[in-house]
């Protein structure tokens, strides 16, 4: 009697289901991380900008809000950002979380902690 070669239909079906779950996970999580990357870029570009030179915490918050609106970043309330201004530096500290539906009533929750120092 010859031994069976190759994989069975059940094994192939398991690999297909696993692949679909991994692809779905990637499609749900990747946009959240891309938004966070864009947020980091926006804040980094604000560092030393003439728009915030000598600005108060409120002016920095307004400038950040405008930039986030331009880059279509949602899910972050700029009023919750703690901004400490000292002479020629501003420190921004905030934590935010993003939720994304996964499958049915299962959600993916990702929390980001940020602390940035800006030159004014």
C-alpha positions as CSV (number, residue, x, y, z in Angstrom):
1,X,0.0,0.0,0.0
2,X,1.3,3.5,-0.9
3,X,1.5,6.3,1.7
4,X,-0.6,9.4,1.1
5,X,1.2,12.3,-0.4
6,X,0.2,16.0,-0.2
7,X,-2.3,17.6,2.1
8,X,-5.9,16.8,2.7
9,X,-8.8,19.0,1.9
10,X,-9.3,19.7,5.6
11,X,-5.7,20.9,6.0
12,X,-5.9,23.2,3.0
13,X,-9.2,24.6,4.3
14,X,-7.5,25.4,7.6
15,X,-4.7,27.2,5.9
16,X,-7.2,29.2,3.8
17,X,-9.2,30.2,6.9
18,X,-6.0,31.1,8.7
19,X,-4.9,33.2,5.8
20,X,-8.2,35.1,5.7
21,X,-8.0,35.8,9.4
22,X,-4.5,37.2,9.0
23,X,-5.5,39.3,6.0
24,X,-8.5,40.7,7.8
25,X,-6.3,41.5,10.9
26,X,-3.9,43.3,8.6
27,X,-6.7,45.3,6.9
28,X,-8.1,46.3,10.3
29,X,-4.9,47.2,12.2
30,X,-2.7,48.7,9.5
31,X,-4.8,51.9,9.0
32,X,-4.7,52.6,12.7
33,X,-0.9,52.4,12.8
34,X,-0.6,54.5,9.6
35,X,-2.7,57.2,11.3
36,X,-0.4,57.1,14.3
37,X,2.6,57.3,12.0
38,X,1.0,60.4,10.3
39,X,0.3,61.9,13.7
40,X,4.0,61.5,14.7
41,X,5.0,63.1,11.4
42,X,2.6,66.1,11.9
43,X,4.0,66.7,15.4
44,X,7.6,66.3,14.3
45,X,7.0,68.9,11.5
46,X,5.6,71.3,14.0
47,X,8.9,71.3,15.9
48,X,10.6,74.6,15.3
49,X,7.8,75.8,13.0
50,X,7.3,79.5,12.6
51,X,3.5,78.8,13.1
52,X,4.1,78.0,16.8
53,X,7.1,80.2,17.5
54,X,6.3,81.9,20.9
55,X,2.9,80.3,20.9
56,X,0.8,79.5,24.0
57,X,-0.6,76.1,24.8
58,X,-4.0,77.0,23.2
59,X,-2.3,78.3,20.0
60,X,-0.3,75.0,19.7
61,X,-3.4,73.0,20.3
62,X,-5.2,75.0,17.5
63,X,-2.3,74.6,15.1
64,X,-2.2,70.8,15.8
65,X,-6.0,70.6,15.3
66,X,-5.8,72.3,11.9
67,X,-2.9,70.0,10.8
68,X,-4.8,66.9,11.9
69,X,-7.9,68.0,10.1
70,X,-5.8,68.5,6.9
71,X,-4.3,65.0,7.2
72,X,-7.7,63.5,8.0
73,X,-6.6,62.1,11.4
74,X,-9.6,61.2,13.5
75,X,-10.0,59.7,17.0
76,X,-7.8,62.2,18.8
77,X,-9.4,65.0,20.8
78,X,-6.8,67.8,20.9
79,X,-8.5,69.2,24.0
80,X,-7.2,66.1,25.9
81,X,-3.6,66.8,25.1
82,X,-1.6,68.1,28.0
83,X,0.7,70.9,26.8
84,X,3.3,72.4,29.1
85,X,5.0,75.6,27.7
86,X,8.3,76.7,29.2
87,X,10.3,79.5,27.6
88,X,11.4,78.1,24.3
89,X,10.0,74.5,24.7
90,X,6.6,72.9,24.8
91,X,6.0,69.4,26.0
92,X,3.0,67.5,24.6
93,X,1.8,64.4,26.5
94,X,-1.2,62.3,25.6
95,X,-2.7,58.9,25.5
96,X,-5.3,57.8,23.1
97,X,-6.9,54.6,21.9
98,X,-8.4,53.5,18.6
99,X,-11.0,50.9,18.2
100,X,-11.7,48.9,15.0
101,X,-14.4,46.3,14.5
102,X,-12.8,42.9,13.8
103,X,-15.4,40.1,13.4
104,X,-18.9,40.4,14.7
105,X,-18.9,41.9,18.1
106,X,-15.1,41.6,18.5
107,X,-13.1,44.8,18.4
108,X,-9.4,45.5,18.2
109,X,-8.4,48.1,20.7
110,X,-5.0,49.8,20.3
111,X,-3.6,52.3,22.8
112,X,-0.9,54.8,21.9
113,X,1.2,56.8,24.5
114,X,2.9,59.9,23.2
115,X,5.3,62.5,24.6
116,X,6.8,65.1,22.3
117,X,9.0,68.1,23.0
118,X,8.7,71.0,20.6
119,X,11.1,73.9,20.1
120,X,9.2,77.2,20.0
